[in-house]
Amino acid sequence: MRRDANTLRTALAEIDRQHLRRARRTVESFPVPESRAEVVVGGRRVVDFCSNDYLGLARHPLIAKAMSDCATQAGAGSAASHLITGHGTEHQRLEEELADFTGRERALLFSTGYMANLAAIATLADRGEVVALDRLNHASLIDGTLLSGARFSRYAHGDPADAERVLKEHGGQCTVLATDGVFSMDGDIARLPTLARLSRAYKAWFVVDDAHGIGVLGHRGRGLLEQFELDPTEVPVLVGTLGKAFGSFGAFIAGSTDLIELLVQKARTYIYTTALPQPVAAATRKALQIVQDEPWRRERVLALATRFRAAARQLDLHLTPSESPIQPVILGGADIAVRAQNELLEAGFLVVAIRPPTVPAGTARLRITFSAAHSEDQVDALVEALGRIQAQSPKRPDTH
């Protein structure tokens, strides 16, 4: 792109023409703790149906207190990278507790899930090799491949047979198979047992990003690997995030002692960045305890998602095959999705329209997410609002 102001304006105008310009909304304040599913936007109190706070922990008073207490003792920042002087007691304890929670030998903290995925792929894939990726994988798994210098080959979404085609086609060159566990824009679940079998058969590292499953799915909230009863030999590389179900911030990779040690030595996104602040680690430790002590939270959020699906089907809304707290409503055109987003905001609901390039053309959607903090009445009121919008704009997308 040429360094010219007109070039920038032309690019922005084209984004506007396609109804694809993204805009931030400033959350001005939060209501009292009793209304944790609500936020204030533009001076109006609205119900938040688009965050990833699945268990309603992001504003939990005990988690906030753990953060505050730690900040009083350890300070607000870590001041250096983990390998200099930034690795503190709270980091070490959290890594040990995450390893125990996930049934792995060790865990390693990262500042974001994006950085964790970059580290996992770039450490395990070398230049000239091939990484097999689900077509709807998160962008960070693609960017990790680019960082590694390896090539990537995509297989059809949720299709293990096509994944095997990729593995066969590239033979021994395909050294990593990576997938989201729960797909963030569709809410559906990867067929992990079959993919695990394939990765072992073709001697490829199997990387699972369980960002949207850890803490929510599985009998004890340990994620999709627990739900599918997959052990560390079947899924040697587990990536999880802390800013979703745990209501905190950061991410981790869990695996064998040797895997984690290699990441410490080679992962650029671990080595060359300031460590997560210790108060964040302390807050996450408290969240991890609550996740294990209060299973009603994950039971509730999944029950609310089921309640929504049953009501939405009555309205003939176009849903994806999701059994997770992520329940997208496919609308088709970007302009239709933006209009629906604005109408929902007027009705008192914060729901973001997701458009290309985040999702394929023709599948713009409302990405609706549920939290244990929501009430049944709020879910029912959302469905009623969607019904009114559906009546005004009955068109359904042709593709998905």
MIVOBA-251258 format. One line per field, with one value per residue (C-alpha): x, y, z; residue in three letters. Coordinates in pm, 1 decimal. Example, Ala and Ser with C-alpha at 12.3 -4.5 7.8 and 13.67 -1.06 7.14 Angstrom:
2
east <- (1230.0, 1367.0)
north <- (-450.0, -106.0)
up <- (780.0, 714.0)
aa <- (Ala, Ser)
***
This chain:
400
east <- (0.0, 141.7, 213.7, -63.4, -359.8, -595.2, -494.2, -601.4, -933.3, -1002.9, -936.4, -1168.3, -1438.5, -1430.5, -1469.6, -1770.7, -1920.9, -1920.1, -2068.5, -1754.0, -1615.8, -1556.6, -1628.3, -1551.3, -1811.6, -1691.3, -1836.2, -1870.1, -1938.5, -2068.0, -2387.4, -2393.4, -2261.1, -2613.5, -2645.8, -2324.2, -2479.1, -2549.3, -2323.8, -2365.7, -2306.3, -2384.7, -2545.0, -2788.3, -2797.7, -2812.1, -2783.9, -2451.1, -2499.9, -2164.1, -1887.5, -1691.2, -1756.4, -1923.8, -1923.8, -1996.7, -1660.2, -1517.1, -1660.5, -1674.6, -1589.0, -1361.4, -1158.6, -1129.6, -1018.7, -751.9, -616.6, -623.5, -460.1, -179.6, -121.8, -74.8, 201.3, 362.3, 281.6, 78.2, 333.6, 586.9, 856.1, 1037.0, 1003.5, 969.5, 1331.9, 1469.6, 1302.2, 933.8, 847.8, 689.2, 539.8, 184.5, 294.7, 462.3, 166.8, -79.7, 125.0, 137.2, -238.4, -317.9, -99.7, -290.6, -626.6, -553.1, -375.8, -43.9, 312.2, 364.6, 192.0, 338.6, 173.1, 139.1, -0.5, -271.5, -416.9, -290.6, 66.4, 23.5, -89.0, 195.7, 435.4, 293.0, 295.8, 618.5, 806.3, 683.6, 681.1, 996.3, 1060.0, 975.5, 728.0, 346.2, 82.2, -268.9, -538.0, -917.2, -1049.4, -1225.9, -937.4, -860.0, -629.8, -358.3, -305.6, -258.8, -21.5, 177.3, 234.6, 346.9, 584.7, 736.5, 814.7, 614.8, 340.0, -18.3, -275.4, -638.6, -890.2, -1268.5, -1422.9, -1498.5, -1407.2, -1154.2, -1164.4, -1035.4, -779.4, -650.8, -630.7, -401.2, -186.7, -155.1, -85.2, 208.2, 334.4, 615.4, 628.1, 304.3, 439.0, 156.3, -221.2, -393.4, -755.7, -982.8, -1175.2, -1488.3, -1496.2, -1533.8, -1763.5, -1981.7, -1981.4, -1952.1, -1700.8, -1410.4, -1414.2, -1114.7, -1105.3, -1077.6, -826.3, -619.5, -608.9, -503.2, -227.8, -76.0, -105.1, 77.0, 323.2, 210.4, 194.4, -169.4, -238.4, -584.4, -683.1, -956.5, -1004.8, -1384.2, -1413.7, -1180.2, -1372.4, -1710.9, -1720.7, -1638.2, -1772.6, -1549.3, -1502.6, -1166.3, -1269.4, -1315.0, -1031.2, -1212.0, -1543.7, -1392.1, -1174.9, -855.5, -525.9, -195.5, -59.1, -355.6, -345.8, 10.7, -34.5, -323.6, -376.0, -620.4, -714.5, -787.1, -990.9, -1303.4, -1452.0, -1204.2, -1296.4, -933.6, -661.6, -384.0, -337.1, -135.6, 6.2, -3.5, 191.5, 490.8, 792.5, 1006.5, 748.2, 722.7, 1099.7, 1141.6, 885.3, 1077.7, 1391.4, 1245.2, 904.1, 959.6, 621.5, 727.2, 1090.6, 1062.0, 771.8, 696.1, 541.8, 174.2, 129.5, 123.6, -214.2, -367.7, -221.4, -356.1, -703.7, -689.0, -594.4, -907.0, -1116.0, -973.0, -1080.8, -1433.9, -1462.8, -1391.2, -1601.6, -1912.7, -2011.7, -2355.7, -2204.8, -2125.7, -2451.3, -2642.7, -2475.6, -2529.5, -2892.9, -2947.6, -2797.4, -3031.4, -3327.5, -3233.0, -3197.3, -3539.2, -3707.7, -3507.1, -3610.0, -3973.4, -3897.2, -3715.4, -3394.2, -3091.3, -2865.9, -2540.4, -2506.4, -2365.1, -2392.8, -2172.6, -2251.4, -2177.6, -2505.2, -2471.7, -2774.8, -2678.9, -2827.8, -2629.4, -2546.6, -2323.8, -2577.4, -2853.8, -2635.8, -2541.9, -2905.5, -3006.0, -2723.5, -2846.6, -3208.4, -3111.8, -2917.8, -3227.5, -3418.6, -3164.6, -2933.1, -2565.0, -2492.0, -2216.2, -2256.1, -1974.3, -1891.5, -1629.6, -1336.6, -1390.6, -1652.0, -1702.4, -1888.3, -2264.2, -2260.0, -2260.0, -2418.8, -2513.3, -2272.1, -2481.1, -2304.7, -2443.4, -2318.3, -2409.7, -2486.6, -2784.2, -3137.8, -3403.7, -3610.3, -3322.5, -3282.9, -3656.5, -3661.5, -3371.5, -3560.7, -3867.7, -3655.9, -3504.1, -3855.5, -3956.2, -3646.9, -3713.1, -4068.2, -3941.3, -3665.3, -3767.8, -3486.3, -3258.8, -2905.7, -2848.4, -2515.8, -2337.9)
north <- (0.0, 337.5, 595.0, 832.3, 969.3, 911.7, 545.1, 507.8, 685.7, 474.0, 153.5, 264.6, 366.2, 18.7, -138.2, 87.0, -1.9, -368.9, -299.6, -446.7, -161.3, -270.6, -27.8, -34.5, 31.2, 175.7, 5.6, 308.5, 140.3, -178.5, -207.5, -351.4, -708.9, -849.0, -768.2, -915.3, -999.4, -630.6, -348.2, 23.3, 129.0, 474.3, 566.9, 273.6, -39.7, -345.2, -721.9, -850.5, -1152.8, -1141.2, -1180.5, -1499.3, -1481.8, -1822.8, -1890.1, -1534.3, -1496.4, -1183.0, -957.2, -1206.5, -1018.9, -1293.2, -1296.8, -917.9, -933.7, -1193.2, -960.0, -657.4, -837.8, -966.0, -621.8, -479.4, -731.2, -787.6, -468.1, -410.1, -528.0, -807.2, -567.0, -822.9, -1139.6, -1478.3, -1562.3, -1244.4, -1147.8, -1157.8, -1510.8, -1490.4, -1717.1, -1670.2, -1765.7, -2080.5, -2185.4, -2122.7, -2328.2, -2616.4, -2595.2, -2580.4, -2886.3, -3072.0, -2949.4, -3069.3, -3391.7, -3289.4, -3294.2, -2920.2, -2603.5, -2278.0, -1935.6, -1694.3, -1342.3, -1431.5, -1732.5, -1585.3, -1592.1, -1945.7, -2076.3, -1895.4, -2060.8, -2410.9, -2419.2, -2225.9, -2448.5, -2781.3, -2705.6, -2631.4, -2462.3, -2693.9, -2896.7, -2889.4, -2810.6, -2951.9, -2705.5, -2713.5, -2454.4, -2264.6, -2264.8, -1948.2, -1701.6, -1755.6, -2116.5, -1996.1, -1720.0, -1966.5, -2169.3, -1861.0, -1770.5, -2119.3, -2099.2, -2416.5, -2442.0, -2504.3, -2723.8, -2681.0, -2960.1, -2922.3, -2800.2, -3076.5, -3347.4, -3604.6, -3788.6, -3478.0, -3430.5, -3779.5, -3685.7, -3395.4, -3616.1, -3878.3, -3624.9, -3471.7, -3790.7, -3740.0, -3367.4, -3309.3, -3286.6, -3098.8, -3139.5, -2848.4, -2768.7, -2557.4, -2766.9, -2554.0, -2330.6, -1973.2, -1844.7, -2153.5, -2309.9, -2663.1, -2918.8, -3085.1, -3463.8, -3497.9, -3877.3, -3943.7, -3662.9, -3793.8, -4138.7, -3991.1, -3777.7, -4083.3, -4296.4, -4035.5, -3937.3, -3574.2, -3358.5, -3302.8, -2948.7, -2873.0, -2515.6, -2570.0, -2198.9, -2219.7, -2562.6, -2551.7, -2470.1, -2527.1, -2874.2, -3211.9, -3378.8, -3164.9, -2869.0, -2985.9, -2930.1, -3135.7, -3375.8, -3482.4, -3498.5, -3729.5, -3914.6, -3835.8, -3869.2, -3682.6, -3949.1, -3891.2, -3509.5, -3415.7, -3037.5, -2863.4, -2487.3, -2313.4, -1954.2, -1783.2, -1486.2, -1681.1, -1933.9, -1830.4, -1462.4, -1350.1, -1296.4, -1491.4, -1844.5, -2160.4, -2462.5, -2791.5, -3103.2, -3316.9, -3190.5, -3202.9, -3016.6, -2732.5, -2712.0, -2685.8, -2403.1, -2220.9, -2247.9, -2171.7, -2000.6, -1640.8, -1527.0, -1656.9, -1548.8, -1197.4, -1045.1, -913.9, -1172.1, -1162.5, -949.4, -1159.7, -1015.3, -1161.2, -1500.8, -1472.7, -1388.0, -1685.6, -1917.8, -1808.2, -1856.2, -2205.9, -2290.0, -2158.5, -2354.2, -2673.7, -2589.4, -2462.8, -2703.7, -2540.4, -2261.9, -2479.9, -2672.5, -2345.0, -2192.8, -2508.8, -2527.5, -2166.0, -2243.0, -2541.5, -2323.7, -2070.2, -2333.5, -2481.1, -2139.1, -2027.2, -2338.5, -2242.9, -1919.5, -2105.1, -1912.4, -2043.8, -2191.4, -2383.6, -2737.8, -2607.3, -2766.1, -2502.7, -2159.5, -2012.0, -1997.5, -1808.2, -1700.2, -1699.1, -1405.4, -1403.6, -1051.2, -820.0, -536.8, -758.4, -861.1, -502.1, -393.4, -676.1, -584.5, -225.1, -328.6, -558.3, -277.5, -57.8, -340.5, -357.2, -640.4, -616.2, -866.2, -814.3, -882.0, -1103.3, -1044.8, -1142.9, -1191.2, -1336.7, -1570.6, -1683.6, -1455.4, -1505.2, -1627.2, -1301.3, -1369.0, -1262.7, -1443.3, -1494.7, -1627.0, -1730.1, -1691.3, -1846.6, -1486.4, -1467.9, -1533.6, -1738.8, -1419.6, -1247.2, -1540.7, -1546.6, -1170.0, -1204.1, -1470.0, -1246.4, -962.1, -1193.6, -1303.1, -942.4, -889.6, -1215.7, -1104.4, -777.4, -944.2, -1302.1, -1375.9, -1667.2, -1717.6, -1940.9, -2076.3, -2167.6)
up <- (0.0, -100.8, 169.6, 70.9, 268.4, -24.6, -32.3, 329.7, 270.0, -38.2, 156.2, 436.9, 189.3, 34.8, 379.1, 437.7, 101.1, 195.6, 542.6, 696.7, 907.5, 1266.6, 1549.6, 1918.8, 2184.7, 2512.1, 2817.6, 3042.9, 3375.6, 3527.3, 3728.7, 4079.3, 4120.5, 4133.6, 3760.7, 3626.5, 3288.6, 3219.2, 3104.1, 3034.8, 2674.7, 2537.9, 2867.3, 2847.2, 3057.7, 2829.4, 2865.2, 2735.7, 2507.7, 2330.4, 2589.8, 2654.5, 3030.1, 3019.6, 3394.3, 3507.9, 3681.3, 3518.0, 3789.5, 4075.1, 4400.2, 4536.4, 4215.4, 4220.5, 4584.6, 4504.4, 4237.2, 4468.4, 4758.9, 4537.5, 4383.2, 4733.2, 4800.0, 4457.8, 4269.0, 3954.7, 3700.0, 3665.8, 3534.7, 3316.7, 3113.4, 3284.2, 3202.6, 3359.2, 3689.1, 3591.1, 3704.7, 4049.9, 4311.4, 4180.6, 3828.6, 3955.2, 4167.7, 3885.0, 3639.1, 3885.7, 3949.5, 3577.4, 3516.1, 3785.8, 3654.1, 3301.0, 3402.6, 3246.1, 3373.9, 3330.2, 3213.4, 3082.7, 3107.9, 2815.8, 2800.8, 2544.3, 2368.0, 2041.7, 2173.9, 2307.2, 1968.5, 1791.8, 2034.7, 1997.9, 1618.5, 1562.0, 1808.4, 1667.7, 1293.9, 1096.4, 765.3, 475.8, 678.1, 654.6, 917.4, 869.0, 979.1, 993.1, 748.6, 1027.1, 1275.4, 1469.5, 1294.0, 1555.1, 1443.5, 1086.3, 1195.9, 1406.3, 1092.6, 902.2, 1185.8, 1176.8, 805.1, 743.1, 484.8, 587.2, 418.0, 516.0, 535.6, 513.5, 836.7, 1084.3, 830.9, 959.6, 627.5, 452.1, 728.9, 650.6, 283.2, 376.3, 599.3, 325.5, 53.3, 239.8, 400.5, 650.9, 577.2, 771.6, 1125.7, 1303.1, 1301.0, 1478.6, 1548.4, 1761.0, 2012.5, 2012.8, 1704.8, 1820.9, 1545.6, 1499.5, 1845.8, 1707.2, 1829.4, 1648.7, 1619.2, 1846.5, 1898.6, 1524.9, 1472.8, 1763.2, 1605.4, 1272.0, 1423.3, 1592.6, 1280.2, 1070.6, 1347.0, 1362.5, 1672.3, 1769.8, 1896.1, 2038.3, 2119.2, 2379.8, 2449.6, 2451.5, 2612.2, 2911.1, 3227.5, 3063.3, 2907.5, 3056.6, 3371.2, 3595.7, 3362.9, 3235.7, 2874.8, 2563.2, 2636.3, 2952.4, 2765.6, 2503.8, 2759.1, 2569.6, 2756.0, 2706.8, 2473.2, 2240.0, 2264.3, 2359.4, 2318.6, 2493.8, 2465.3, 2698.2, 2768.5, 3099.1, 2974.7, 2889.4, 3133.9, 3404.7, 3373.1, 3399.9, 3138.5, 2972.1, 2843.1, 2889.2, 2712.0, 2901.9, 2811.7, 2897.6, 3088.4, 2773.9, 2563.4, 2814.8, 2854.0, 2476.3, 2468.9, 2741.6, 2529.8, 2184.2, 2195.8, 2091.1, 2228.1, 2570.8, 2575.3, 2435.7, 2627.6, 2974.2, 3204.4, 3294.4, 3611.5, 3927.8, 4039.9, 3723.0, 3808.4, 4164.7, 4031.8, 3796.1, 4082.0, 4267.5, 3949.9, 3904.0, 4256.3, 4195.4, 3870.2, 4060.0, 4366.2, 4184.1, 3904.6, 3891.7, 3682.7, 3382.1, 3426.1, 3419.7, 3115.1, 2910.1, 3024.0, 2913.0, 2571.2, 2538.5, 2639.1, 2372.0, 2099.7, 2173.8, 2154.0, 1848.9, 1656.2, 1710.5, 1525.8, 1246.6, 1313.0, 1125.3, 1394.9, 1374.0, 1519.7, 1848.5, 2191.6, 2353.5, 2503.7, 2158.4, 1963.6, 1633.3, 1431.7, 1061.7, 868.4, 543.0, 428.0, 630.4, 600.2, 741.2, 1035.0, 1118.6, 1102.9, 1336.6, 1576.0, 1592.8, 1641.8, 1926.6, 2092.3, 2073.2, 2239.4, 2523.2, 2410.9, 2326.4, 2046.7, 1790.3, 1418.3, 1287.9, 922.1, 664.3, 670.9, 1020.8, 873.5, 511.4, 270.3, 283.7, 646.4, 844.8, 1179.7, 1526.5, 1758.4, 2070.9, 2379.5, 2715.8, 3069.5, 3402.3, 3502.8, 3263.0, 3381.6, 3204.0, 3164.0, 2986.5, 2747.6, 2675.0, 2615.1, 2368.6, 2173.9, 2159.7, 2019.4, 1758.9, 1663.7, 1596.7, 1382.1, 1196.8, 1118.2, 971.8, 768.0, 686.0, 438.3, 523.2, 392.0, 94.8, 218.5, 536.1)
aa <- (Met, Arg, Arg, Asp, Ala, Asn, Thr, Leu, Arg, Thr, Ala, Leu, Ala, Glu, Ile, Asp, Arg, Gln, His, Leu, Arg, Arg, Ala, Arg, Arg, Thr, Val, Glu, Ser, Phe, Pro, Val, Pro, Glu, Ser, Arg, Ala, Glu, Val, Val, Val, Gly, Gly, Arg, Arg, Val, Val, Asp, Phe, Cys, Ser, Asn, Asp, Tyr, Leu, Gly, Leu, Ala, Arg, His, Pro, Leu, Ile, Ala, Lys, Ala, Met, Ser, Asp, Cys, Ala, Thr, Gln, Ala, Gly, Ala, Gly, Ser, Ala, Ala, Ser, His, Leu, Ile, Thr, Gly, His, Gly, Thr, Glu, His, Gln, Arg, Leu, Glu, Glu, Glu, Leu, Ala, Asp, Phe, Thr, Gly, Arg, Glu, Arg, Ala, Leu, Leu, Phe, Ser, Thr, Gly, Tyr, Met, Ala, Asn, Leu, Ala, Ala, Ile, Ala, Thr, Leu, Ala, Asp, Arg, Gly, Glu, Val, Val, Ala, Leu, Asp, Arg, Leu, Asn, His, Ala, Ser, Leu, Ile, Asp, Gly, Thr, Leu, Leu, Ser, Gly, Ala, Arg, Phe, Ser, Arg, Tyr, Ala, His, Gly, Asp, Pro, Ala, Asp, Ala, Glu, Arg, Val, Leu, Lys, Glu, His, Gly, Gly, Gln, Cys, Thr, Val, Leu, Ala, Thr, Asp, Gly, Val, Phe, Ser, Met, Asp, Gly, Asp, Ile, Ala, Arg, Leu, Pro, Thr, Leu, Ala, Arg, Leu, Ser, Arg, Ala, Tyr, Lys, Ala, Trp, Phe, Val, Val, Asp, Asp, Ala, His, Gly, Ile, Gly, Val, Leu, Gly, His, Arg, Gly, Arg, Gly, Leu, Leu, Glu, Gln, Phe, Glu, Leu, Asp, Pro, Thr, Glu, Val, Pro, Val, Leu, Val, Gly, Thr, Leu, Gly, Lys, Ala, Phe, Gly, Ser, Phe, Gly, Ala, Phe, Ile, Ala, Gly, Ser, Thr, Asp, Leu, Ile, Glu, Leu, Leu, Val, Gln, Lys, Ala, Arg, Thr, Tyr, Ile, Tyr, Thr, Thr, Ala, Leu, Pro, Gln, Pro, Val, Ala, Ala, Ala, Thr, Arg, Lys, Ala, Leu, Gln, Ile, Val, Gln, Asp, Glu, Pro, Trp, Arg, Arg, Glu, Arg, Val, Leu, Ala, Leu, Ala, Thr, Arg, Phe, Arg, Ala, Ala, Ala, Arg, Gln, Leu, Asp, Leu, His, Leu, Thr, Pro, Ser, Glu, Ser, Pro, Ile, Gln, Pro, Val, Ile, Leu, Gly, Gly, Ala, Asp, Ile, Ala, Val, Arg, Ala, Gln, Asn, Glu, Leu, Leu, Glu, Ala, Gly, Phe, Leu, Val, Val, Ala, Ile, Arg, Pro, Pro, Thr, Val, Pro, Ala, Gly, Thr, Ala, Arg, Leu, Arg, Ile, Thr, Phe, Ser, Ala, Ala, His, Ser, Glu, Asp, Gln, Val, Asp, Ala, Leu, Val, Glu, Ala, Leu, Gly, Arg, Ile, Gln, Ala, Gln, Ser, Pro, Lys, Arg, Pro, Asp, Thr, His)
***
